[in-house]
């Protein structure tokens, strides 16, 4: 039947297949009949007489114990073998730059707020999940600058809470894992000893755990929240070193994560127009800005 511009059937139109007992050609019916017998239905995928499959005589796909894609004793061409060894050597000898700088401080701030550093068997993973593509790109560049090999995945949340696409930045490094596990708040206070390092750390933590909004009376407010009181005390201390005055408030019930059963939450906040402006101008976050 004929449809209008909105996809609706038009009254009085004649269906194109009215009066036909079968709408398929003889060739299509023949292929459908073969499909029911588990035969190839496309002429492009049918095996020709005398054709030898590429995997004839090869058993298994696991390279262990002599079974694999290639038979035992297979030798790679010299140029391919040299390239493989060269790439492997690069990965084995790759050591990240773990001397504290603005990029490393930014990465650690993000991880402390909304990231994860863990150890699985022989794998040491650095993971940052975010819904902001901009933050993901900045994290990728920061890790790359410190001689890590990150990559970005696009994933959908599986916990049923959010429906927004997430960007997952992943890197692997035993050296970084060992450094990160030693980063107590006391240790961080010692390492963040210059202005650029402090700004990098606060920027990362704010982009992970911060928010900015306008209240009913028109006041613009900034809040950085977390369940770790000692960490927020460090954030307030670092903000003070930058000349920014924030208040530490709490504890509050964390209703978003289950109310009484969740950890109490604390906030470093300001509602001062001057402090908000100075914070945005000095820290320069890529998101959650004016």
Secondary structure, 3 states (H helix, E strand, C coil): CCECCCCCECCCCCCCCCCCCCCCCHHHHHHHHHHHCCCCCCCCCCCCCCCCCCCCCCCCCCCHHHCCCCCCCCCCCHHHHHHHHHHHHHHHHCCCCCCCCHHHHHHHHHHHHHEEEEEECCEEEEEEEECCHHHHHHHHHHHHHCCCCCEEEEEECCCCCCCCEEEEEEEECHHHHHHHCCCCHHHHHHHCCCHHHHHHHHHHHHHHHEEEEECCCCCEEEEEEECCHHHHHHHHHHHHHCCCCCEEEEEECEHHHCECCCCCEEEEEECCHHHHHHHHHHHCCCCCCC
